[in-house]
Amino acid sequence: MWGKLSKFILANRPFVLIALFTFTALMAWQASYVRLAFNAGQVLPKTDSSYIEYENFKKKFGEDGTILFLGVKSEDINQRKAFNGWKTLTEDISRIKGIKNTLSTGNLLDLKKDTTKHQFVLTPLHSGPIQTDMAMDSLHQRINRLPFYDGLVFNSKNKASLLAITFDTEVLNSPARVPVINQILEKSRAFSKENNIKIHYSGLPYIRTVISEKIYNEFTLFSIVAITVAALVLLFFFRSFYAVLFPILIVLTGLIWSLGILGILGYDITLLTGLIPPLIVIIGIPNSILLINKYHHEFKKVGDKMSAMSLVIERIALTTLIANVTTAIGFGVLYFTKSELLMEFGVVAAISIMCMWIITLCLIPIIFSYLPSPKSGQTKHLEGKFLNVLLNKIDTLVQTKRTWIYGTTLLLIVAAIVGISRMDINGYVVDDLPKQDSVYQDMTFFDKNFNGVLPLDIVIDAKHKNGIMNLSTIKKVEKLEKMIATYPEFSRGISIVDILKFSSQAFYGGDTAFYRVPNSMDKGFILSYMENSGTNKEDMSKSFMDSNKQVIRVGFQMKDVGSSKINQLIQEIHPRIDSIFSPSKYRVSLTGSSMIFIKGTNYLIQNLRDSLLLAIGLITIIMWILFRGVKMVLISLLPNIIPLVITAGIMGFFGIPLKPSTILIFSIALGIASDQTIYFLTRYRQELRTTTRSIIQIVSDTLKETGRSMIYVAFILFFGFGIFATSSFGGTAALGILISLTLLMALIFNLILLPALLLSLEKERI
């Protein structure tokens, strides 16, 4: 089969080149349609109960997570000049196309009772600029008499204030969001400069926009750096212009194909899919290294470039195919998480890796067949003294110190298990950003002054029409709000209860003593006023209650305290909620963007663990098909699984939590690391079938011949993944560092433990 493939490729070189060039042009055309993602990406599958609940919530009450917050903490904001500027800023932003409304101390509305029309009327607390300091003082006194806004728009305890900006959802989830946010930033920075007041920015629209911009910048940067690193490593090993230029051109072709695949499948560039182009460069280069290394090795033996290249395809095509399949498996198993975000990443990466194999297998033989025959200087790397000395020492170690090798391995495993016992499972909304990043620092500001900006909603279903407006139910909701408010991780709530309190205060002429839940005597009067209020005969409470008055929402903001802490809080809060709202009479659920993030983190941890087990299972099957026998499967798996265990131990010792971005490491690293084992064992089995030498001699020769390519490949992968350590996203940086470390350990175990196991377990020729 491989002999026929070799003949076809070399006999039809112009045809193959034209076909690949045409297909690459088509892929480049498809790549032009790829766009940056402007939403967070769907983590939970559509069949998940939490996802379904969240979608039902949005249908009833609208999209959450649409508010961008501007926060200030300065005594100057209460001075006339700065306050007028704050008011003007609020009004200017409200006029930007794509903004639904704004709310700050600059445009607060008071609730007044209209006894003639028997309704409540929302009226501006003030209009026009404040002209005198006395008027400013009077206004602040009126603001402080509106407890409805305390904790929502301003914090009377620490004098912080915010401007809440609500986006139109169509603009929010489209590229149009960027110019809108840029206008907001431009106007707010002008205010900040003019009044010397620092403004803090947060909210999901802002966080997602900043992250999207960083993704785009790193997408471009890492692709360039990956190519540069690959070129430098190739130059270091081969010392040949051709051996650098053409592999780089080939991986650039693969990069175009990967973007084309994104375009064909209609996927956007997310935090994960943005990693695919540099990953393809890093993973694709080893194919070229193996082919060129084998070509130089065979040419030195036969002296004819066409014969040597034909032998390369025949002898190494299967090895590289299986190696690329195992790598693709490491990514492809992410499809089975049923998480849209990971499915897209896994599918595109797996397909791109196999396409990269096809491109390399075709182009390296064709290109080098047109080039002049290798000169002695170009094959000199095969005689590199340093690697020869290193491999000879490893060979001696394997032959004479196997007991020491096994003992050291066992100690490392025991130490790793201790580290794993210390591992924490945790994820944050912005933990992928460094603590010195402005987004992180600004979120800390809102956490401290307003108890967070991440939306959380509690939905209460009374199970029958009009059930929520029962006075006893309203008091239960008030009790719930007070209970949640005792936790410092949550802001004060806002619900129909707060509107009722505000209405009660308005009904009694604005007296703050009546900011309370109406009693049984005045409830009917206040509710009748409320029902007559609003615009277009819409009930002013519609944002917090459905039309049947059966379902109510209680909105909170929460701090970004991590999935681990929130999971603990939810477990603690649920029984307390049930004690207020009996499950037999009410159905209560926690939802919102924040809960979807927490549920998504929990879901991914579980499913990525299952995907790792699936990857191990699939790779085990491949190893069984290739090498047969329990012993050989064991020999092939141990050198790759042990590094994963050690990496997990290192994460435990260094406090690196297990979260979606770090658990990805294991299936990806396993797929890539298995390549080294396949290179070694396929060469070993070929020698076993074609020679009569002893196992000791075959293992020694295999180590010295394939060890060189394994080291070349490992260096490419180590430095290639190492570039991600410079990422501004903590998860991406951890991914790069830990995969680099895991692959380096896999190289060591494949060069030392693998041959030692062969010598110990393969005592007879088979």
JOZI-V388757 format. One record per helix or strand of 2 or more residues. SS is the DSSP state (A for helix, B for strand). FROM is the first residue (numbers start at 1). LEN is the number of residues. If there is no record, write none. Layout:
ss:SS from:FROM len:LEN
ss:SS from:FROM len:LEN
This chain:
ss:A from:2 len:10
ss:A from:13 len:19
ss:A from:49 len:13
ss:B from:67 len:7
ss:A from:75 len:4
ss:A from:80 len:15
ss:B from:99 len:5
ss:B from:109 len:6
ss:B from:119 len:6
ss:A from:133 len:12
ss:B from:154 len:2
ss:B from:160 len:8
ss:A from:169 len:4
ss:A from:176 len:20
ss:B from:200 len:3
ss:A from:204 len:35
ss:A from:241 len:25
ss:A from:273 len:30
ss:A from:305 len:33
ss:A from:340 len:31
ss:A from:380 len:4
ss:A from:385 len:16
ss:A from:402 len:20
ss:A from:438 len:13
ss:B from:454 len:8
ss:A from:467 len:3
ss:A from:471 len:15
ss:A from:496 len:12
ss:A from:512 len:3
ss:A from:523 len:9
ss:B from:551 len:8
ss:A from:563 len:18
ss:B from:587 len:5
ss:A from:593 len:35
ss:A from:630 len:24
ss:A from:660 len:31
ss:A from:695 len:32
ss:A from:730 len:32
